Amino acid sequence: MRKTLLITALLALAGAAHAGPDEALNKAGCVACHAQDRKLVGPAFKDIAAKYRGQKDAAAQLADKVRKGGKGVWGPIPMPPSGADKIADADLKAALEWVLAL
């Protein structure tokens, strides 16, 4: 019984180590300007996925853009780098992979 409890506790801690895509996108502030299926201030996540579909380095490109900000790709409104420093690289990568899979 102790072994089962220990294993359960360790698995719970391991699962808590990384945020899910929704949590990471929220924590980074992405959802203030982006939604999954409709344009807000920035493009919908599904539109981002469509634009970058098939590009090998899409996740790395987007991670760089999230971290540094960007402008001119989706129109005149720039994307600030705000909040990107609040999430771990692994969580950002998982969130971007989720976006790109839409």
C-alpha contacts under 8 A as a table, 3 or more apart, distances in Angstrom:
res1	aa1	res2	aa2	distance
1	M	4	T	5.15
1	M	5	L	6.34
2	R	5	L	5.13
2	R	6	L	6.10
3	K	6	L	5.09
3	K	7	I	6.14
4	T	7	I	5.18
4	T	8	T	6.10
5	L	8	T	5.07
5	L	9	A	6.08
6	L	9	A	5.13
6	L	10	L	6.15
7	I	10	L	5.13
7	I	11	L	6.14
8	T	11	L	5.19
8	T	12	A	6.19
9	A	12	A	5.11
9	A	13	L	6.25
10	L	13	L	5.10
10	L	14	A	6.12
11	L	14	A	5.03
11	L	15	G	6.15
12	A	15	G	5.15
12	A	16	A	6.27
13	L	16	A	5.07
13	L	17	A	6.36
14	A	17	A	5.27
14	A	18	H	7.85
15	G	18	H	6.51
16	A	19	A	6.85
18	H	90	A	7.50
18	H	91	D	6.04
19	A	22	D	7.95
19	A	23	E	5.73
19	A	24	A	5.67
19	A	91	D	5.90
20	G	23	E	5.27
20	G	24	A	6.07
20	G	91	D	7.20
20	G	94	A	7.55
20	G	95	A	7.20
21	P	24	A	5.10
21	P	25	L	6.03
21	P	91	D	7.15
21	P	92	L	7.85
21	P	94	A	6.14
21	P	95	A	4.13
21	P	96	L	7.76
21	P	98	W	6.51
22	D	25	L	5.23
22	D	26	N	6.10
22	D	95	A	7.19
23	E	26	N	5.08
23	E	27	K	5.92
24	A	27	K	5.03
24	A	28	A	6.06
24	A	87	I	6.53
24	A	91	D	6.11
24	A	92	L	6.55
24	A	95	A	6.33
25	L	28	A	5.31
25	L	29	G	6.29
25	L	30	C	5.19
25	L	31	V	6.26
25	L	92	L	7.77
25	L	95	A	6.48
26	N	29	G	5.10
26	N	30	C	5.92
26	N	31	V	5.54
26	N	32	A	7.86
27	K	30	C	7.66
27	K	83	G	7.08
27	K	86	K	6.83
27	K	87	I	6.97
28	A	82	S	7.32
28	A	83	G	4.29
28	A	84	A	4.94
28	A	85	D	7.41
28	A	86	K	5.96
28	A	87	I	6.29
29	G	32	A	5.62
29	G	33	C	7.87
29	G	82	S	7.12
29	G	83	G	5.53
29	G	84	A	7.57
30	C	33	C	5.93
30	C	34	H	5.92
30	C	83	G	7.99
31	V	34	H	4.79
31	V	35	A	5.95
33	C	40	L	5.57
33	C	41	V	4.82
33	C	42	G	5.29
33	C	43	P	7.99
34	H	38	R	7.71
34	H	39	K	6.54
34	H	40	L	5.61
34	H	41	V	6.66
34	H	42	G	5.35
34	H	43	P	6.03
34	H	44	A	5.53
34	H	45	F	6.59
35	A	38	R	5.64
35	A	39	K	6.54
35	A	40	L	6.64
35	A	43	P	7.67
35	A	44	A	5.15
35	A	45	F	6.09
36	Q	44	A	5.32
36	Q	45	F	4.67
36	Q	46	K	5.93
37	D	44	A	5.26
37	D	45	F	6.42
37	D	46	K	5.79
37	D	47	D	7.77
38	R	43	P	7.16
38	R	44	A	4.79
38	R	45	F	7.84
39	K	42	G	5.93
39	K	43	P	4.66
39	K	44	A	4.64
40	L	43	P	6.49
40	L	44	A	7.12
41	V	77	I	7.90
42	G	74	W	7.44
42	G	77	I	7.89
42	G	79	M	7.78
43	P	47	D	6.29
43	P	48	I	6.67
43	P	74	W	7.08
44	A	47	D	5.16
44	A	48	I	6.43
45	F	48	I	5.03
45	F	49	A	6.24
45	F	99	V	5.76
45	F	100	L	7.85
45	F	102	L	7.47
46	K	49	A	4.99
46	K	50	A	6.23
46	K	99	V	6.89
46	K	100	L	7.62
46	K	102	L	5.45
47	D	50	A	5.01
47	D	51	K	6.17
48	I	51	K	5.16
48	I	52	Y	6.30
48	I	99	V	7.50
48	I	100	L	7.16
49	A	52	Y	5.38
49	A	53	R	5.72
49	A	99	V	6.05
49	A	100	L	4.30
49	A	101	A	6.63
49	A	102	L	6.00
50	A	53	R	5.16
50	A	100	L	7.70
52	Y	55	Q	5.69
52	Y	58	A	5.89
52	Y	100	L	7.31
53	R	58	A	7.79
53	R	100	L	6.99
55	Q	58	A	5.33
56	K	59	A	7.90
57	D	60	A	5.38
57	D	61	Q	6.10
58	A	61	Q	5.06
58	A	62	L	6.04
59	A	62	L	5.18
59	A	63	A	6.00
59	A	93	K	6.85
59	A	96	L	5.99
59	A	97	E	6.52
59	A	100	L	7.62
60	A	63	A	5.04
60	A	64	D	6.22
61	Q	64	D	5.28
61	Q	65	K	6.27
62	L	65	K	4.86
62	L	66	V	5.99
62	L	96	L	7.34
63	A	66	V	5.07
63	A	67	R	6.12
63	A	92	L	6.98
63	A	93	K	7.03
63	A	96	L	7.35
64	D	67	R	5.14
64	D	68	K	6.00
64	D	69	G	7.82
65	K	68	K	5.22
65	K	69	G	4.99
65	K	70	G	5.70
65	K	81	P	7.77
66	V	69	G	5.37
66	V	70	G	7.68
66	V	80	P	7.96
66	V	81	P	5.86
66	V	84	A	6.24
67	R	81	P	5.36
67	R	84	A	5.30
67	R	85	D	6.99
68	K	80	P	7.38
68	K	81	P	5.03
69	G	78	P	7.39
69	G	79	M	5.08
69	G	80	P	4.56
69	G	81	P	4.24
69	G	82	S	7.88
70	G	73	V	7.73
70	G	78	P	5.75
70	G	79	M	5.07
70	G	80	P	6.71
70	G	81	P	7.86
71	K	74	W	7.36
71	K	75	G	7.36
71	K	76	P	6.84
71	K	77	I	6.64
71	K	78	P	4.25
71	K	79	M	6.03
72	G	75	G	5.16
72	G	76	P	5.67
72	G	77	I	7.39
72	G	78	P	6.89
74	W	77	I	7.69
75	G	78	P	7.84
81	P	84	A	5.96
82	S	85	D	7.47
83	G	86	K	5.41
83	G	87	I	7.73
84	A	87	I	6.08
85	D	88	A	7.61
87	I	91	D	6.30
87	I	92	L	6.41
88	A	91	D	5.24
88	A	92	L	6.23
89	D	92	L	5.08
89	D	93	K	6.06
90	A	93	K	5.08
90	A	94	A	6.19
91	D	94	A	5.10
91	D	95	A	6.13
92	L	95	A	5.07
92	L	96	L	6.11
93	K	96	L	5.17
93	K	97	E	6.09
94	A	97	E	5.10
94	A	98	W	6.22
95	A	98	W	5.07
95	A	99	V	6.29
96	L	99	V	4.92
96	L	100	L	6.04
97	E	100	L	5.05
97	E	101	A	6.12
98	W	101	A	5.15
98	W	102	L	6.75
99	V	102	L	5.54
